[in-house]
Amino acid sequence: MIQGALLIALAALLWATTGIVAKFLFTGTELEPITLGFLRLVVALPFFWLLMRREQVQLKRNHPDERVPGSSLRHLGLKALLPLAALGLFQAFYQGSYLLAVDLTGAGIATLIALCLPPVLVAITAAPLLGEKPGLLTILSLIAAIAGTAMLVLSDMDTSGTLRLAGILMALLAACVYTGFTLTSRYSSAGTPVFTTAFICFFTAALILLPVVAATGGFAGLETLAFRHWLMVTYIGVVPTCIGYVSFFTGMKTTPATLSSIIVTLEPLFVALLAWVFLGEVLGPIGITGALILTAAVIVASRFGGKAAAGQTSDGG
């Protein structure tokens, strides 16, 4: 179990580097956030295709005489594809809103809001979906999350000298979109294998973002990318996205879901630390307190907010 926990922690650390590298790209080039989101998906797709093919071969080997869902894309019916297409839609909106939030504010505050709020929102909304009332601890975690987010905004105003409202709103939008992504993935009955789900989701998201990037002139920013910038784009597509996913799901095989969901909360804290070291972003005492309160709310929501929150995964923003 220790090895599994370490792999999940490694995934959280790799995911945390996404916002940091993205911020370097936004400050050093004219690359648009939505274009980076599209490029990230395009770079990751071949790797997820290989992982999907490996997964399908294993399924066929383990069930040679059965038609197992996910052993071939041809075996996926409309009932399975619709939830996956919905996940792709959520993923497309999340990529754009999260990376735009990083561009408009900072990597630390954008990630803290975008990734810490969803587990709490999932916990508070999952109960009504199951016909239950939210528990007291779940309600308290929501209140704590709101308070922690408010403290982060106040800290950002103090350090930046202004209210970066557009960036804060984009981070909140990313949080809401990721909540929808999580709820859809939890309550879809597709039963599709992990990497088949990831490939179809990312492929759908890339198809959605392609015309948006083209229509908004996002490809024009590619002319400002030097070789080192392309290396950064490749890094985001391969390391936090692909290797991070593999590390997470490998660790999940030997780690309880509740423990894994708590370990994943290290990601926003890793981002805050890396943003301080590499980008000079300072939260300040109020911001640090808000981040700790927000993290505590996530842990409570993950521990007591039901299986929907406990099983949440992340993708590094």
C-alpha positions as CSV (number, residue, x, y, z in Angstrom):
1,M,0.0,0.0,0.0
2,I,2.9,2.3,0.7
3,Q,4.1,2.0,-2.9
4,G,0.6,2.8,-4.2
5,A,0.4,5.8,-1.9
6,L,3.7,7.1,-3.2
7,L,2.6,6.7,-6.8
8,I,-0.5,8.7,-6.1
9,A,1.6,11.4,-4.4
10,L,3.9,11.4,-7.5
11,A,0.9,11.8,-9.7
12,A,-0.2,14.8,-7.6
13,L,3.2,16.3,-7.9
14,L,3.3,15.8,-11.7
15,W,-0.2,17.3,-12.1
16,A,1.0,20.3,-10.0
17,T,3.6,21.2,-12.6
18,T,1.0,21.9,-15.3
19,G,0.0,25.3,-14.0
20,I,3.6,26.3,-13.4
21,V,4.8,25.4,-16.9
22,A,1.7,27.0,-18.4
23,K,2.4,30.2,-16.6
24,F,5.9,30.3,-18.1
25,L,4.4,29.8,-21.6
26,F,1.8,32.6,-21.1
27,T,4.4,35.1,-19.9
28,G,7.0,34.2,-22.5
29,T,4.8,33.8,-25.6
30,E,1.6,34.9,-27.2
31,L,0.1,31.5,-26.8
32,E,-3.6,31.6,-25.8
33,P,-4.8,29.4,-22.9
34,I,-7.4,27.6,-25.0
35,T,-4.8,26.8,-27.6
36,L,-2.5,25.3,-25.0
37,G,-5.5,23.3,-23.8
38,F,-6.0,21.9,-27.3
39,L,-2.3,21.2,-27.8
40,R,-2.1,19.4,-24.5
41,L,-4.9,17.0,-25.6
42,V,-3.3,16.5,-29.1
43,V,0.1,15.6,-27.6
44,A,-1.5,13.2,-25.0
45,L,-3.8,11.4,-27.5
46,P,-1.3,9.1,-29.1
47,F,-0.1,7.9,-25.7
48,F,-3.6,7.3,-24.4
49,W,-4.3,5.4,-27.7
50,L,-1.4,3.1,-26.9
51,L,-2.6,2.7,-23.3
52,M,-6.1,1.9,-24.6
53,R,-4.8,-0.7,-27.0
54,R,-2.8,-2.3,-24.3
55,E,-5.8,-2.3,-22.1
56,Q,-8.0,-3.9,-24.8
57,V,-5.4,-6.7,-25.5
58,Q,-5.4,-7.5,-21.8
59,L,-9.2,-7.7,-21.7
60,K,-9.3,-10.0,-24.7
61,R,-6.6,-12.2,-23.1
62,N,-8.4,-12.4,-19.8
63,H,-11.9,-13.0,-21.4
64,P,-11.2,-14.8,-24.7
65,D,-14.7,-16.2,-25.0
66,E,-16.6,-13.1,-23.9
67,R,-17.6,-9.8,-25.6
68,V,-16.3,-7.5,-22.8
69,P,-17.3,-3.8,-23.0
70,G,-14.2,-1.8,-23.9
71,S,-12.3,-4.7,-25.5
72,S,-12.9,-2.9,-28.8
73,L,-14.3,0.5,-29.7
74,R,-16.7,-1.2,-32.1
75,H,-18.3,-2.9,-29.1
76,L,-19.3,0.4,-27.5
77,G,-22.9,1.2,-28.0
78,L,-24.7,4.6,-27.9
79,K,-25.5,4.1,-24.1
80,A,-21.8,3.9,-23.4
81,L,-20.6,6.6,-25.8
82,L,-23.0,9.4,-24.7
83,P,-21.6,9.7,-21.2
84,L,-18.1,9.6,-22.6
85,A,-19.0,12.4,-25.1
86,A,-20.4,14.4,-22.1
87,L,-17.1,13.9,-20.3
88,G,-15.3,15.2,-23.3
89,L,-17.4,18.3,-23.3
90,F,-16.7,18.9,-19.7
91,Q,-13.0,18.3,-20.3
92,A,-12.9,20.8,-23.1
93,F,-14.5,23.5,-21.0
94,Y,-12.3,22.7,-18.0
95,Q,-9.1,22.9,-20.1
96,G,-10.0,26.4,-21.4
97,S,-11.3,27.8,-18.1
98,Y,-8.5,26.5,-15.9
99,L,-5.7,27.6,-18.1
100,L,-7.3,30.9,-18.7
101,A,-7.6,31.3,-14.9
102,V,-3.8,30.6,-14.6
103,D,-3.1,33.2,-17.2
104,L,-5.3,35.9,-15.6
105,T,-4.3,35.3,-12.0
106,G,-1.6,33.0,-10.8
107,A,-0.9,29.2,-10.9
108,G,-1.3,28.8,-7.2
109,I,-4.6,30.6,-6.5
110,A,-6.2,29.3,-9.8
111,T,-5.4,25.7,-8.9
112,L,-6.4,25.9,-5.3
113,I,-9.8,27.2,-6.3
114,A,-10.3,25.0,-9.4
115,L,-9.3,21.8,-7.7
116,C,-10.2,22.2,-4.0
117,L,-13.8,23.3,-4.5
118,P,-15.0,20.3,-6.7
119,P,-14.7,17.6,-4.1
120,V,-16.8,19.7,-1.7
121,L,-19.3,20.6,-4.4
122,V,-19.5,16.9,-5.4
123,A,-20.2,15.9,-1.8
124,I,-22.9,18.5,-1.3
125,T,-24.6,17.7,-4.7
126,A,-24.2,13.9,-4.7
127,A,-26.5,13.4,-1.6
128,P,-29.6,14.9,-3.3
129,L,-28.9,12.8,-6.4
130,L,-29.0,9.7,-4.2
131,G,-32.2,11.0,-2.5
132,E,-30.4,11.8,0.7
133,K,-29.8,14.9,2.8
134,P,-26.3,16.2,3.1
135,G,-24.7,15.3,6.4
136,L,-23.7,18.0,8.9
137,L,-20.0,17.5,8.2
138,T,-20.6,17.9,4.5
139,I,-22.4,21.2,5.0
140,L,-19.6,22.4,7.4
141,S,-17.0,21.4,4.8
142,L,-18.9,23.5,2.2
143,I,-18.9,26.5,4.5
144,A,-15.2,26.1,5.2
145,A,-14.5,25.8,1.5
146,I,-16.3,29.1,0.8
147,A,-14.5,30.8,3.7
148,G,-11.1,29.4,2.5
149,T,-11.8,30.6,-1.1
150,A,-12.7,34.0,0.2
151,M,-9.5,34.2,2.1
152,L,-7.5,33.2,-1.0
153,V,-9.2,36.0,-2.9
154,L,-8.4,38.6,-0.2
155,S,-4.8,37.4,-0.1
156,D,-4.5,37.7,-3.9
157,M,-5.9,41.2,-3.7
158,D,-3.4,42.1,-1.1
159,T,-0.3,40.7,-3.0
160,S,-1.4,41.8,-6.5
161,G,-2.8,45.2,-5.4
162,T,-6.1,44.6,-7.3
163,L,-9.0,42.3,-7.6
164,R,-8.3,40.0,-10.5
165,L,-12.0,39.2,-10.8
166,A,-11.9,37.7,-14.3
167,G,-9.3,35.1,-13.2
168,I,-11.1,34.3,-10.0
169,L,-14.4,33.8,-12.0
170,M,-12.6,31.6,-14.5
171,A,-11.2,29.5,-11.6
172,L,-14.7,29.2,-10.1
173,L,-16.1,28.2,-13.6
174,A,-13.3,25.5,-13.8
175,A,-14.4,24.2,-10.4
176,C,-18.0,24.0,-11.4
177,V,-17.1,22.3,-14.7
178,Y,-14.9,19.8,-13.0
179,T,-17.8,19.1,-10.5
180,G,-20.0,18.2,-13.5
181,F,-17.2,16.1,-15.0
182,T,-16.9,14.1,-11.7
183,L,-20.6,13.6,-11.2
184,T,-21.0,12.5,-14.8
185,S,-18.2,10.0,-14.5
186,R,-19.5,8.6,-11.2
187,Y,-23.2,8.2,-12.2
188,S,-22.7,7.0,-15.8
189,S,-23.3,3.3,-16.1
190,A,-21.0,2.8,-19.1
191,G,-18.5,0.6,-17.3
192,T,-15.9,1.4,-19.8
193,P,-12.2,0.6,-18.9
194,V,-10.0,3.4,-17.6
195,F,-7.8,4.3,-20.6
196,T,-10.6,3.7,-23.2
197,T,-12.6,6.3,-21.2
198,A,-9.6,8.7,-21.1
199,F,-8.9,8.3,-24.9
200,I,-12.5,8.9,-26.0
201,C,-12.9,11.8,-23.5
202,F,-9.7,13.5,-24.6
203,F,-10.5,12.9,-28.3
204,T,-13.9,14.4,-28.0
205,A,-12.5,17.4,-26.1
206,A,-9.9,18.0,-28.8
207,L,-12.6,17.9,-31.5
208,I,-14.6,20.4,-29.6
209,L,-11.7,22.8,-29.0
210,L,-10.3,22.6,-32.6
211,P,-13.0,24.8,-34.2
212,V,-13.0,27.2,-31.2
213,V,-9.3,27.7,-31.4
214,A,-9.5,28.2,-35.2
215,A,-12.4,30.6,-35.0
216,T,-10.7,32.8,-32.3
217,G,-7.4,32.9,-34.1
218,G,-5.6,30.9,-31.4
219,F,-3.2,29.3,-33.9
220,A,-1.6,32.6,-34.6
221,G,0.2,32.5,-31.3
222,L,2.1,29.4,-32.4
223,E,4.4,31.6,-34.4
224,T,5.8,33.0,-31.1
225,L,6.9,29.6,-29.8
226,A,10.6,28.8,-29.8
227,F,12.0,25.3,-29.5
228,R,12.1,25.5,-25.7
229,H,8.4,26.5,-25.7
230,W,7.4,23.5,-27.8
231,L,9.3,21.3,-25.3
232,M,7.2,22.9,-22.5
233,V,4.0,22.1,-24.5
234,T,5.2,18.5,-25.0
235,Y,6.0,18.2,-21.3
236,I,2.5,19.3,-20.3
237,G,1.0,16.7,-22.8
238,V,3.2,13.8,-21.7
239,V,4.4,14.1,-18.1
240,P,1.6,15.5,-16.0
241,T,-1.2,14.2,-18.4
242,C,-0.1,10.7,-19.4
243,I,2.5,9.7,-16.8
244,G,0.5,11.4,-14.1
245,Y,-2.6,9.3,-15.1
246,V,-0.6,6.1,-15.2
247,S,1.0,6.7,-11.8
248,F,-2.4,7.5,-10.3
249,F,-4.3,4.5,-11.6
250,T,-1.4,2.2,-10.8
251,G,-1.3,3.5,-7.3
252,M,-5.1,3.2,-7.0
253,K,-4.9,-0.6,-7.5
254,T,-3.3,-1.0,-4.0
255,T,-4.6,2.1,-2.2
256,P,-8.1,2.6,-0.6
257,A,-10.2,5.2,-2.4
258,T,-10.6,7.4,0.6
259,L,-6.8,7.5,1.3
260,S,-6.1,8.2,-2.4
261,S,-8.6,11.1,-2.4
262,I,-6.8,12.6,0.6
263,I,-3.4,12.2,-1.0
264,V,-4.6,13.9,-4.2
265,T,-5.3,17.0,-2.1
266,L,-1.6,17.5,-2.1
267,E,-1.7,18.7,-5.7
268,P,-3.0,22.3,-5.0
269,L,-0.5,22.6,-2.1
270,F,2.3,21.4,-4.4
271,V,1.2,24.0,-6.9
272,A,1.3,26.7,-4.3
273,L,4.8,25.7,-3.2
274,L,6.1,25.4,-6.8
275,A,4.5,28.8,-7.7
276,W,6.3,30.4,-4.7
277,V,9.7,28.8,-5.7
278,F,9.6,29.3,-9.5
279,L,7.1,32.1,-10.1
280,G,7.5,34.2,-7.0
281,E,3.8,34.0,-6.2
282,V,3.2,34.7,-2.5
283,L,-0.1,33.8,-0.8
284,G,0.6,35.7,2.5
285,P,-0.7,34.7,5.9
286,I,-4.3,35.0,5.0
287,G,-3.8,33.0,1.8
288,I,-1.9,30.3,3.5
289,T,-4.7,30.0,6.2
290,G,-7.3,30.0,3.5
291,A,-5.4,27.2,1.6
292,L,-5.2,25.1,4.7
293,I,-8.9,25.6,5.5
294,L,-9.8,24.7,1.9
295,T,-7.6,21.6,2.0
296,A,-9.2,20.5,5.3
297,A,-12.6,21.0,3.8
298,V,-11.6,18.7,0.9
299,I,-10.4,16.0,3.3
300,V,-13.6,16.1,5.3
301,A,-15.7,16.0,2.1
302,S,-13.7,13.2,0.7
303,R,-13.9,11.2,4.0
304,F,-17.5,11.8,4.9
305,G,-19.2,13.1,1.8
306,G,-19.9,9.8,0.2
307,K,-18.4,7.6,-2.5
308,A,-18.7,10.3,-5.2
309,A,-16.3,12.6,-3.5
310,A,-14.1,9.8,-2.1
311,G,-13.4,8.4,-5.6
312,Q,-12.7,11.6,-7.3
313,T,-9.6,11.8,-9.5
314,S,-7.8,14.8,-10.8
315,D,-5.9,15.6,-14.0
316,G,-3.6,18.3,-12.9
317,G,-5.7,21.1,-14.0
